Amino acid sequence: MKLHHHYAVRKRLEPFPSSHLWLRLLDRLVYVVGVIGPVMTLPQIYLIFSTHNASGVSAVSWLAWAILDIPWILYGLAHKERPIVLTYFLWLVCNLVVFVGAILY
């Protein structure tokens, strides 16, 4: 018996950038949101490194979140999805910085 594998083929239904205003806005919004999320981690990073205190910060959790960012980056690269690559690369950096701070302090 021969096994058949189904391979999902990604097809963009419209050219990029889209001819629809709301899709163009959504494409831009994704980049903004992808940057704002990791930027919201900066106060945590500042607090840890300015006070030299990471009490209550779980190094294991932040390392796990960093490790879980890697498959998303690879997925984004494989599918040439820049917003995914950008967002999860920024998250990876932020998560690793918090992890290092939690280990140091």
Residue frames as a rotation matrix with the C-alpha (Angstrom) as fourth column:
MET 1
0.584 0.811 0.000 0.00
0.811 -0.584 0.000 0.00
0.000 0.000 -1.000 0.00
LYS 2
-0.425 -0.733 0.531 1.43
0.740 -0.619 -0.264 3.33
0.522 0.281 0.805 -1.05
LEU 3
0.074 0.395 -0.916 1.08
0.841 -0.518 -0.156 6.26
-0.536 -0.758 -0.371 1.32
HIS 4
0.031 0.003 1.000 0.18
0.730 -0.684 -0.021 9.59
0.683 0.730 -0.023 -0.18
HIS 5
-0.429 -0.241 -0.870 1.20
0.803 -0.543 -0.246 12.77
-0.413 -0.804 0.427 1.50
HIS 6
0.601 0.646 0.471 -0.78
0.762 -0.641 -0.093 15.92
0.241 0.415 -0.877 1.23
TYR 7
-0.550 -0.792 -0.267 1.36
0.821 -0.570 -0.001 19.01
-0.151 -0.220 0.964 0.87
ALA 8
0.531 0.724 -0.440 -0.35
0.635 -0.684 -0.359 22.31
-0.561 -0.088 -0.823 1.53
VAL 9
-0.391 -0.594 0.703 0.49
0.898 -0.414 0.149 24.76
0.203 0.690 0.695 -1.20
ARG 10
-0.080 0.312 -0.947 0.30
0.527 -0.793 -0.306 28.35
-0.846 -0.523 -0.101 -0.16
LYS 11
-0.376 0.036 0.926 -1.16
0.877 -0.310 0.368 30.55
0.300 0.950 0.084 -2.80
ARG 12
-0.713 0.176 -0.678 -1.68
0.172 -0.895 -0.412 34.24
-0.679 -0.411 0.608 -2.49
LEU 13
0.046 0.856 0.515 -5.07
0.883 0.207 -0.422 34.99
-0.468 0.474 -0.746 -3.94
GLU 14
0.967 0.244 0.077 -4.14
0.254 -0.875 -0.413 38.56
-0.033 0.419 -0.907 -4.68
PRO 15
0.204 -0.932 0.299 -0.96
0.534 -0.150 -0.832 40.33
0.820 0.329 0.468 -5.64
PHE 16
0.456 -0.147 -0.878 1.03
0.825 -0.300 0.479 42.01
-0.333 -0.943 -0.016 -2.92
PRO 17
-0.910 0.414 -0.027 0.36
-0.088 -0.256 -0.963 44.72
-0.405 -0.874 0.270 -2.02
SER 18
-0.388 0.855 0.344 -3.34
0.819 0.491 -0.297 44.13
-0.423 0.166 -0.891 -2.23
SER 19
-0.715 0.249 0.654 -5.59
0.342 -0.691 0.637 46.28
0.610 0.679 0.409 -4.35
HIS 20
0.426 0.891 -0.158 -8.01
0.531 -0.104 0.841 46.47
0.733 -0.442 -0.517 -1.39
LEU 21
0.074 -0.374 0.925 -7.37
-0.444 -0.843 -0.305 49.32
0.893 -0.388 -0.228 1.02
TRP 22
0.682 0.253 0.686 -8.29
-0.727 0.132 0.674 47.36
0.080 -0.958 0.274 4.16
LEU 23
0.907 -0.420 -0.041 -5.93
0.420 0.907 0.005 44.50
0.035 -0.022 0.999 3.27
ARG 24
0.142 -0.875 0.464 -3.08
0.354 -0.393 -0.849 46.98
0.925 0.284 0.253 2.67
LEU 25
0.198 0.001 0.980 -3.82
-0.743 -0.652 0.150 48.54
0.640 -0.758 -0.128 6.05
LEU 26
0.944 0.179 0.278 -3.92
-0.317 0.726 0.610 45.12
-0.093 -0.664 0.742 7.69
ASP 27
0.624 -0.780 -0.048 -0.57
0.597 0.516 -0.615 44.23
0.504 0.355 0.787 6.10
ARG 28
-0.123 -0.666 0.736 0.93
-0.094 -0.730 -0.677 47.37
0.988 -0.152 0.027 7.62
LEU 29
0.483 0.409 0.774 -0.80
-0.777 -0.206 0.594 46.88
0.403 -0.889 0.218 10.97
VAL 30
0.942 -0.146 -0.301 0.76
0.218 0.951 0.221 43.44
0.253 -0.274 0.928 11.33
TYR 31
0.016 -0.994 0.111 4.23
0.551 -0.083 -0.831 45.00
0.835 0.075 0.546 11.27
VAL 32
-0.153 -0.016 0.988 3.26
-0.548 -0.831 -0.098 47.62
0.822 -0.556 0.119 13.84
VAL 33
0.759 0.515 0.397 1.73
-0.621 0.389 0.681 45.06
0.196 -0.763 0.615 16.19
GLY 34
0.774 -0.513 -0.370 4.67
0.428 0.856 -0.291 42.72
0.466 0.067 0.882 15.62
VAL 35
-0.309 -0.890 0.336 7.01
0.284 -0.424 -0.860 45.40
0.908 -0.170 0.383 16.95
ILE 36
0.008 0.382 0.924 4.78
-0.714 -0.645 0.272 46.76
0.700 -0.663 0.268 19.72
GLY 37
0.874 0.378 -0.305 4.41
-0.105 0.761 0.640 43.35
0.474 -0.528 0.705 21.42
PRO 38
0.290 -0.836 -0.466 8.12
0.838 0.457 -0.299 42.82
0.463 -0.304 0.833 22.08
VAL 39
-0.415 -0.420 0.807 8.59
0.056 -0.897 -0.438 46.53
0.908 -0.137 0.396 22.91
MET 40
0.511 0.696 0.505 6.12
-0.519 -0.219 0.827 46.01
0.685 -0.684 0.249 25.77
THR 41
0.742 -0.339 -0.578 8.76
0.573 0.768 0.286 43.72
0.346 -0.544 0.765 27.31
LEU 42
-0.059 -0.856 0.514 11.26
0.317 -0.504 -0.803 46.57
0.946 0.116 0.301 27.59
PRO 43
0.301 0.157 0.941 9.95
-0.738 -0.587 0.333 47.78
0.605 -0.794 -0.061 30.98
GLN 44
0.997 0.039 0.073 10.53
-0.075 0.802 0.592 44.27
-0.035 -0.596 0.803 32.37
ILE 45
0.442 -0.894 0.069 14.05
0.741 0.321 -0.590 44.24
0.506 0.312 0.804 30.95
TYR 46
-0.018 -0.424 0.905 14.75
-0.151 -0.894 -0.422 47.72
0.988 -0.144 -0.048 32.30
LEU 47
0.672 0.372 0.640 13.45
-0.662 -0.086 0.745 46.79
0.332 -0.924 0.188 35.75
ILE 48
0.934 -0.335 -0.126 15.58
0.357 0.890 0.283 43.66
0.017 -0.310 0.951 35.98
PHE 49
0.194 -0.957 0.217 18.81
0.842 0.050 -0.537 45.29
0.503 0.287 0.816 34.83
SER 50
0.016 -0.181 0.983 18.38
-0.170 -0.970 -0.176 48.66
0.985 -0.164 -0.046 36.57
THR 51
0.578 0.268 0.771 17.56
-0.780 -0.096 0.618 47.15
0.240 -0.959 0.153 39.98
HIS 52
-0.523 -0.759 -0.389 19.71
-0.641 0.651 -0.408 44.03
0.562 0.036 -0.826 39.59
ASN 53
-0.653 0.422 0.629 16.75
-0.430 0.478 -0.766 42.10
-0.624 -0.771 -0.131 40.90
ALA 54
-0.575 0.466 -0.673 14.81
-0.604 0.312 0.733 39.39
0.552 0.828 0.102 39.10
SER 55
-0.920 0.298 0.254 12.85
-0.028 0.597 -0.802 38.02
-0.391 -0.745 -0.541 42.02
GLY 56
0.001 0.997 0.074 9.58
-0.159 0.073 -0.985 36.61
-0.987 -0.011 0.158 40.83
VAL 57
0.320 0.027 -0.947 10.87
-0.938 -0.130 -0.321 36.18
-0.132 0.991 -0.016 37.27
SER 58
0.604 -0.037 0.796 10.97
-0.081 0.991 0.108 32.57
-0.793 -0.130 0.595 36.11
ALA 59
-0.295 -0.811 -0.505 14.10
-0.744 -0.137 0.654 31.93
-0.599 0.569 -0.563 34.05
VAL 60
-0.717 0.057 0.695 12.64
0.271 0.941 0.202 28.60
-0.643 0.333 -0.690 32.93
SER 61
0.343 0.932 0.121 9.50
0.565 -0.101 -0.819 30.25
-0.751 0.349 -0.560 31.52
TRP 62
0.572 -0.153 -0.806 11.40
-0.498 -0.846 -0.193 32.95
-0.652 0.512 -0.559 29.63
LEU 63
-0.605 -0.796 -0.028 13.82
-0.553 0.394 0.734 30.40
-0.573 0.460 -0.679 28.20
ALA 64
-0.432 0.533 0.728 10.90
0.558 0.792 -0.248 28.20
-0.708 0.299 -0.640 27.15
TRP 65
0.650 0.691 -0.315 9.23
0.209 -0.562 -0.800 31.16
-0.730 0.455 -0.510 25.40
ALA 66
0.100 -0.708 -0.699 12.52
-0.788 -0.486 0.379 31.91
-0.608 0.513 -0.606 23.63
ILE 67
-0.794 -0.400 0.458 12.86
-0.119 0.841 0.529 28.31
-0.596 0.365 -0.715 22.46
LEU 68
-0.059 0.877 0.476 9.24
0.679 0.385 -0.625 28.32
-0.732 0.286 -0.618 21.26
ASP 69
0.473 0.154 -0.868 9.99
-0.363 -0.863 -0.351 31.38
-0.803 0.481 -0.352 19.12
ILE 70
-0.531 -0.841 -0.106 12.48
-0.458 0.179 0.870 29.43
-0.713 0.511 -0.481 17.00
PRO 71
-0.523 0.371 0.767 9.94
0.678 0.726 0.111 27.22
-0.516 0.579 -0.632 15.16
TRP 72
0.594 0.771 -0.229 7.92
0.495 -0.575 -0.651 30.34
-0.634 0.274 -0.723 14.33
ILE 73
0.180 -0.625 -0.760 11.00
-0.580 -0.691 0.431 32.04
-0.795 0.364 -0.486 12.88
LEU 74
-0.795 -0.490 0.359 11.76
-0.064 0.656 0.752 28.94
-0.604 0.575 -0.553 10.80
TYR 75
-0.069 0.869 0.491 8.13
0.818 0.331 -0.471 28.78
-0.572 0.368 -0.733 9.66
GLY 76
0.671 0.321 -0.669 8.21
0.032 -0.913 -0.406 32.42
-0.741 0.251 -0.623 8.64
LEU 77
-0.265 -0.851 -0.454 11.45
-0.629 -0.204 0.750 31.90
-0.731 0.484 -0.481 6.74
ALA 78
-0.730 -0.008 0.683 10.16
0.331 0.871 0.364 28.78
-0.598 0.492 -0.633 5.01
HIS 79
0.110 0.895 0.432 6.98
0.945 0.040 -0.323 30.54
-0.307 0.444 -0.842 3.89
LYS 80
-0.672 -0.499 0.547 8.67
0.653 -0.748 0.120 33.90
0.349 0.438 0.829 3.26
GLU 81
0.515 0.853 0.085 6.36
0.612 -0.435 0.661 35.63
0.601 -0.288 -0.746 5.74
ARG 82
-0.391 -0.790 0.472 8.33
0.274 -0.589 -0.760 38.68
0.879 -0.168 0.447 6.88
PRO 83
0.146 0.451 0.881 5.89
-0.691 -0.591 0.417 39.76
0.708 -0.669 0.225 9.61
ILE 84
0.962 0.192 -0.193 6.21
-0.026 0.769 0.638 36.38
0.271 -0.609 0.745 11.31
VAL 85
0.241 -0.953 -0.184 10.00
0.775 0.303 -0.555 36.41
0.585 -0.009 0.811 11.06
LEU 86
-0.357 -0.376 0.855 10.26
-0.065 -0.903 -0.425 39.97
0.932 -0.207 0.298 12.37
THR 87
0.455 0.645 0.614 7.82
-0.663 -0.215 0.717 39.48
0.594 -0.734 0.330 15.23
TYR 88
0.985 0.004 -0.172 9.26
0.096 0.813 0.575 36.24
0.142 -0.583 0.800 16.51
PHE 89
0.059 -0.997 0.043 12.87
0.663 0.007 -0.748 37.36
0.746 0.073 0.662 16.07
LEU 90
-0.253 -0.096 0.963 12.10
-0.422 -0.885 -0.199 40.39
0.871 -0.456 0.184 18.26
TRP 91
0.756 0.563 0.334 10.34
-0.564 0.302 0.768 38.15
0.332 -0.769 0.546 20.76
LEU 92
0.688 -0.566 -0.454 13.33
0.544 0.816 -0.194 35.79
0.480 -0.114 0.870 20.77
VAL 93
-0.315 -0.844 0.433 15.72
0.291 -0.520 -0.803 38.63
0.903 -0.126 0.410 21.58
CYS 94
-0.037 0.373 0.927 13.48
-0.739 -0.635 0.226 40.02
0.673 -0.676 0.300 24.33
ASN 95
0.899 0.432 -0.072 12.82
-0.294 0.717 0.632 36.62
0.324 -0.547 0.772 25.86
LEU 96
0.408 -0.829 -0.383 16.53
0.672 0.557 -0.489 35.78
0.618 -0.058 0.784 25.88
VAL 97
-0.396 -0.539 0.743 17.43
-0.087 -0.784 -0.615 39.12
0.914 -0.308 0.263 27.48
VAL 98
0.353 0.585 0.730 14.90
-0.832 -0.160 0.531 38.56
0.428 -0.795 0.430 30.27
PHE 99
0.909 -0.061 -0.412 16.18
0.153 0.969 0.194 34.99
0.388 -0.239 0.890 30.68
VAL 100
-0.042 -0.999 -0.021 19.76
0.545 -0.005 -0.838 36.22
0.837 -0.047 0.545 31.01
GLY 101
-0.310 -0.011 0.951 18.67
-0.553 -0.811 -0.189 38.85
0.773 -0.585 0.245 33.54
ALA 102
0.725 0.640 0.256 16.80
-0.597 0.398 0.696 36.23
0.343 -0.658 0.671 35.55
ILE 103
0.673 -0.562 -0.481 19.91
0.534 0.819 -0.208 34.03
0.511 -0.117 0.852 35.60
LEU 104
-0.282 -0.874 0.396 22.25
0.339 -0.478 -0.811 36.88
0.897 -0.094 0.431 36.52
TYR 105
-0.687 0.057 0.725 20.10
-0.541 -0.706 -0.457 38.43
0.485 -0.706 0.516 39.23
